[in-house]
Amino acid sequence: MIHKNHLINRFISYAVIDTESNPESTTTPSSENQWVLAKKLAEELKAIGMSDVTLDEKCYVMATLPSNVDFEVPVIGFISHLDTSPDFTGKNIKPQIIENYNGGTIVLNEKENILLSPDEFEELLLYKGQTLITTDGTTLLGADDKAGICEIVSAMEYLIQHPEIKHGKIRICFTPDEEIGKGAHHFDVEKFGAEWAYTMDGSEIGELEYENFNAAKALVTIHGKVVHPGYAKGKMINSQYIAADFIQSLPRLETPEHTEDRQGFFHLSSVKGEVDKTVLEYIIRDHDHEKFEARKELLHKIVADKNSSYGKEIITLSIKDQYFNMREKIEPVIHIVKIAEEAMLAAGVTPIIKPIRGGTDGSQLSFMDLPCPNIFAGGHNFHSRFEFVPVESMLKAVEVIVNIAKITAKKQSNL
């Protein structure tokens, strides 16, 4: 398979480029630096021998690995995203390489006493003896999803260098702005031309996901009334107190910090308030569609009840659906999950099939008629200074991609 040091160098060359997306931007891509990585990748894909390499006006990189068999094989695709999360800075990333990890605490930043410890992140112990790439404690790493990009490019390079491996036509795409929920908004499914695809955007080695949250964003706006505080009795309406009352009206244990597996939640992500107006931003998540709709209805009911108690419309609510659970689109073509499962087992990787407590480009693409399960990229602690990726997991991901290509072709040859 691809040489370990070659993979490390490729990943780091991507990671050091700041591609943090900007949720306040109205452009695509939302940040100019995503173009830097996109242009680099377009040139690299041409250099390794990929065909039909394109970079469009919205910063989507696409390329083709032509079939090397003389029978019909379904066109399959692999997808990863260019941007890193705005949750934590991606500027001046300085990756550190930890060879033969000994299972102890890693000092990310001695000056600031920033530690990566198995006492806090016990999954580190899964990778004792392996090579880890970490941050220096002051930025995220960007393994989400530059590990995925690195794995796809490396797998394509390996297939090009080993023409004895039989495969059908493969399409790849690198998208902008996945981290702000816009990665699929300008994805040209017809141009991509695949029957199905896989996002390489999961975490721990072995993850294989085809369920995700149904998701919506809610804005609760509370309208108050400003009056001089010295003469405010019976006149002032302080929107911030009403906001506090509203917050307490939602189920306190149905929040991210109290839920797991398929349990949904309400997440208060932002509060911006003054006496005159307070705005609460919530995200609503649930795997079950009926429960998802019930959560939205609960918000409407609380707003109606509060307004009734105040005798006027003090609170307004807007809810916008963001994406839906791709399970309903994947189950009719479950063989594409079985192929990925078989590819993992062939690489000596135990599949971990579980729901995503979030979303991926794949969820939106699945509803755009491109069924798209999600496969591990290998990283941990995404969106934080404690992010790390084991190199051995990335190497296995490359092997899984190659195996998927082989298995898809082999199944057709046996028909």
TIPA-38630 format. One record per residue (C-alpha): residue in three letters; x, y, z. Coordinates in steps of 0.5 Angstrom, whole numbers. Example, Ala and Ser with C-alpha at 12.3 -4.5 7.8 and 13.67 -1.06 7.14 Angstrom:
<recs>
  resn   east  north     up
   ALA     25     -9     16
   SER     27     -2     14
</recs>
This chain:
<recs>
  resn   east  north     up
   MET      0      0      0
   ILE      2      7      0
   HIS      9      9      4
   LYS      7     11     11
   ASN     12     17     10
   HIS      9     19      4
   LEU      2     19      7
   ILE      4     23     13
   ASN      8     29      8
   ARG      2     29      4
   PHE     -3     30     10
   ILE      1     35     13
   SER      2     39      6
   TYR     -6     40      7
   ALA     -7     41     14
   VAL     -2     47     14
   ILE     -7     51      9
   ASP    -12     55     13
   THR    -19     53     10
   GLU    -23     55     16
   SER    -30     56     13
   ASN    -34     63     15
   PRO    -41     62     17
   GLU    -43     69     16
   SER    -41     69      9
   THR    -46     69      3
   THR    -41     67     -2
   THR    -39     60     -4
   PRO    -33     58     -2
   SER    -34     62      5
   SER    -27     63      5
   GLU    -22     65      0
   ASN    -16     60      3
   GLN    -21     54      1
   TRP    -19     56     -6
   VAL    -11     55     -4
   LEU    -12     48     -2
   ALA    -17     47     -8
   LYS    -12     49    -13
   LYS     -7     45    -10
   LEU    -11     39    -10
   ALA    -13     40    -18
   GLU     -6     40    -20
   GLU     -4     34    -15
   LEU     -9     30    -18
   LYS     -7     32    -25
   ALA      0     30    -23
   ILE     -1     23    -21
   GLY     -5     21    -27
   MET    -12     23    -26
   SER    -17     25    -32
   ASP    -22     30    -33
   VAL    -20     34    -27
   THR    -24     40    -26
   LEU    -25     46    -21
   ASP    -31     50    -22
   GLU    -33     57    -20
   LYS    -36     55    -13
   CYS    -29     51    -11
   TYR    -31     44    -12
   VAL    -26     39    -15
   MET    -28     33    -19
   ALA    -23     28    -22
   THR    -24     21    -26
   LEU    -20     15    -25
   PRO    -22     11    -32
   SER    -25      4    -32
   ASN    -19     -1    -33
   VAL    -24     -7    -35
   ASP    -28     -9    -41
   PHE    -35    -10    -38
   GLU    -40     -5    -35
   VAL    -39     -3    -27
   PRO    -43      2    -23
   VAL    -39      8    -23
   ILE    -38     10    -16
   GLY    -35     16    -12
   PHE    -31     18     -6
   ILE    -32     25     -3
   SER    -29     29      2
   HIS    -29     37      4
   LEU    -24     42      4
   ASP    -26     47     10
   THR    -24     46     17
   SER    -29     48     23
   PRO    -30     55     25
   ASP    -31     52     32
   PHE    -24     53     33
   THR    -18     57     30
   GLY    -15     53     24
   LYS     -9     59     23
   ASN     -2     57     23
   ILE     -3     50     24
   LYS      3     46     27
   PRO      2     39     26
   GLN      7     34     31
   ILE      9     27     30
   ILE      9     22     35
   GLU     12     16     33
   ASN     11      9     37
   TYR      6     13     42
   ASN      7     10     49
   GLY      0     10     52
   GLY      2     16     56
   THR      1     24     56
   ILE      3     28     50
   VAL      5     35     52
   LEU      2     39     46
   ASN      4     45     49
   GLU      9     46     54
   LYS      9     53     55
   GLU      2     53     56
   ASN      1     47     59
   ILE     -4     44     54
   LEU     -4     36     55
   LEU     -7     30     51
   SER     -8     25     56
   PRO    -11     18     56
   ASP    -14     20     63
   GLU    -19     25     59
   PHE    -19     22     52
   GLU    -18     14     53
   GLU    -19     12     46
   LEU    -11     14     46
   LEU    -10      7     49
   LEU    -13      4     42
   TYR     -7      7     39
   LYS     -1      5     43
   GLY      5      3     39
   GLN      2      7     33
   THR      4     14     30
   LEU      0     20     32
   ILE     -1     27     28
   THR     -3     32     34
   THR     -4     39     34
   ASP      1     44     38
   GLY     -5     45     43
   THR     -6     52     40
   THR    -11     50     34
   LEU    -15     44     31
   LEU    -11     40     26
   GLY    -16     39     20
   ALA    -16     32     20
   ASP    -24     33     19
   ASP    -23     32     13
   LYS    -16     33     10
   ALA    -15     26     13
   GLY    -21     24      8
   ILE    -18     28      2
   CYS    -11     25      3
   GLU    -14     18      4
   ILE    -18     19     -3
   VAL    -12     22     -7
   SER     -7     16     -4
   ALA    -12     11     -6
   MET    -13     14    -13
   GLU     -5     14    -14
   TYR     -4      7    -11
   LEU     -9      4    -16
   ILE     -6      8    -22
   GLN      1      5    -20
   HIS     -2     -2    -20
   PRO     -6     -3    -26
   GLU     -7    -10    -25
   ILE    -12     -8    -20
   LYS    -19     -9    -24
   HIS    -24     -3    -22
   GLY    -29      1    -26
   LYS    -30      8    -27
   ILE    -29     12    -20
   ARG    -31     19    -19
   ILE    -28     24    -14
   CYS    -30     30    -11
   PHE    -27     35     -6
   THR    -33     40     -3
   PRO    -32     47      0
   ASP    -36     49      6
   GLU    -39     42      9
   GLU    -37     45     16
   ILE    -43     50     16
   GLY    -48     46     12
   LYS    -47     48      5
   GLY    -42     43      2
   ALA    -48     40     -2
   HIS    -51     46     -4
   HIS    -48     47    -11
   PHE    -46     40    -12
   ASP    -47     38    -19
   VAL    -50     31    -18
   GLU    -51     30    -26
   LYS    -44     32    -27
   PHE    -41     27    -22
   GLY    -44     22    -25
   ALA    -44     16    -20
   GLU    -49     11    -18
   TRP    -47     12    -11
   ALA    -41     15     -7
   TYR    -38     15      0
   THR    -36     21      4
   MET    -29     19      8
   ASP    -31     24     14
   GLY    -32     19     20
   SER    -28     19     26
   GLU    -25     12     29
   ILE    -22      7     25
   GLY    -28      2     23
   GLU    -34      7     23
   LEU    -39      6     18
   GLU    -45     10     18
   TYR    -51     11     14
   GLU    -56     14     19
   ASN    -56     21     21
   PHE    -60     26     25
   ASN    -66     30     22
   ALA    -64     37     23
   ALA    -67     44     24
   LYS    -65     51     26
   ALA    -69     55     30
   LEU    -69     63     32
   VAL    -73     65     38
   THR    -74     72     38
   ILE    -77     76     45
   HIS    -79     83     44
   GLY    -78     87     50
   LYS    -79     95     52
   VAL    -74    100     54
   VAL    -76    105     59
   HIS    -72    109     64
   PRO    -70    104     69
   GLY    -72    110     74
   TYR    -79    110     72
   ALA    -80    103     69
   LYS    -85    100     74
   GLY    -91     97     70
   LYS    -88     99     63
   MET    -81     96     62
   ILE    -81     89     59
   ASN    -74     86     60
   SER    -73     81     54
   GLN    -68     78     57
   TYR    -72     75     63
   ILE    -77     73     59
   ALA    -71     69     55
   ALA    -69     66     61
   ASP    -76     63     63
   PHE    -77     61     56
   ILE    -70     57     56
   GLN    -72     53     63
   SER    -79     51     59
   LEU    -75     46     55
   PRO    -73     39     57
   ARG    -67     40     61
   LEU    -64     33     60
   GLU    -65     33     53
   THR    -59     37     51
   PRO    -53     35     48
   GLU    -49     34     54
   HIS    -54     29     57
   THR    -56     25     51
   GLU    -52     19     47
   ASP    -54     14     41
   ARG    -60     16     38
   GLN    -63     20     43
   GLY    -65     27     40
   PHE    -64     34     43
   PHE    -65     42     43
   HIS    -58     45     43
   LEU    -58     53     45
   SER    -52     55     41
   SER    -53     62     42
   VAL    -56     68     46
   LYS    -56     75     44
   GLY    -60     80     49
   GLU    -61     87     51
   VAL    -67     89     55
   ASP    -71     91     48
   LYS    -69     84     44
   THR    -66     78     46
   VAL    -65     72     40
   LEU    -64     65     42
   GLU    -61     60     37
   TYR    -63     53     38
   ILE    -61     47     33
   ILE    -66     41     34
   ARG    -64     34     33
   ASP    -67     27     32
   HIS    -66     21     29
   ASP    -73     19     29
   HIS    -77     23     24
   GLU    -84     23     28
   LYS    -80     25     34
   PHE    -76     31     30
   GLU    -83     34     28
   ALA    -85     33     35
   ARG    -79     37     38
   LYS    -81     43     33
   GLU    -88     43     35
   LEU    -86     43     42
   LEU    -83     50     41
   HIS    -89     52     37
   LYS    -93     50     43
   ILE    -88     54     48
   VAL    -88     60     44
   ALA    -96     60     44
   ASP    -97     59     51
   LYS    -92     64     53
   ASN    -95     69     48
   SER   -102     67     51
   SER   -100     69     58
   TYR    -97     75     57
   GLY   -103     77     53
   LYS    -99     79     47
   GLU    -94     77     41
   ILE    -88     78     45
   ILE    -84     72     42
   THR    -84     70     35
   LEU    -81     63     32
   SER    -78     61     26
   ILE    -75     54     24
   LYS    -72     52     18
   ASP    -70     45     16
   GLN    -63     43     15
   TYR    -62     36     13
   PHE    -65     29     14
   ASN    -64     22     16
   MET    -61     19     10
   ARG    -63     12     12
   GLU    -69     12      8
   LYS    -65     13      2
   ILE    -59      8      4
   GLU    -64      2      6
   PRO    -67      1     -1
   VAL    -59      0     -4
   ILE    -56     -3      3
   HIS    -52     -7     -2
   ILE    -47     -1     -2
   VAL    -46     -1      5
   LYS    -45     -9      5
   ILE    -39     -7      0
   ALA    -36     -2      5
   GLU    -37     -7     10
   GLU    -34    -13      6
   ALA    -28     -8      4
   MET    -26     -7     11
   LEU    -26    -14     13
   ALA    -22    -15      8
   ALA    -17    -10     10
   GLY    -17    -13     17
   VAL    -22     -7     20
   THR    -28     -9     24
   PRO    -34     -5     22
   ILE    -37     -1     27
   ILE    -44      1     24
   LYS    -47      6     28
   PRO    -51     13     27
   ILE    -48     19     26
   ARG    -50     24     32
   GLY    -49     30     27
   GLY    -49     30     19
   THR    -45     30     13
   ASP    -45     32      6
   GLY    -47     25      5
   SER    -54     26      8
   GLN    -56     32      3
   LEU    -53     28     -3
   SER    -57     22     -1
   PHE    -63     26     -2
   MET    -60     29     -8
   ASP    -61     22    -11
   LEU    -53     20    -10
   PRO    -54     15     -4
   CYS    -48     16      0
   PRO    -46     13      7
   ASN    -40     15     11
   ILE    -33     12     12
   PHE    -28     13     18
   ALA    -22     18     16
   GLY    -19     16     23
   GLY    -19     22     27
   HIS    -21     24     34
   ASN    -23     30     38
   PHE    -25     34     31
   HIS    -26     41     32
   SER    -21     42     38
   ARG    -14     43     40
   PHE    -14     36     42
   GLU    -15     33     35
   PHE    -11     28     33
   VAL    -10     22     28
   PRO     -7     16     28
   VAL     -3     15     21
   GLU     -4      7     21
   SER    -12      9     21
   MET    -11     13     15
   LEU     -7      7     12
   LYS    -13      3     13
   ALA    -18      8     10
   VAL    -13      8      4
   GLU    -14      0      3
   VAL    -21      0      4
   ILE    -22      5     -1
   VAL    -18      1     -6
   ASN    -22     -6     -3
   ILE    -29     -2     -5
   ALA    -26     -1    -12
   LYS    -24     -8    -13
   ILE    -30    -11    -10
   THR    -35     -7    -14
   ALA    -32     -9    -20
   LYS    -31    -17    -18
   LYS    -38    -17    -16
   GLN    -40    -15    -23
   SER    -35    -20    -27
   ASN    -39    -25    -23
   LEU    -46    -24    -26
</recs>
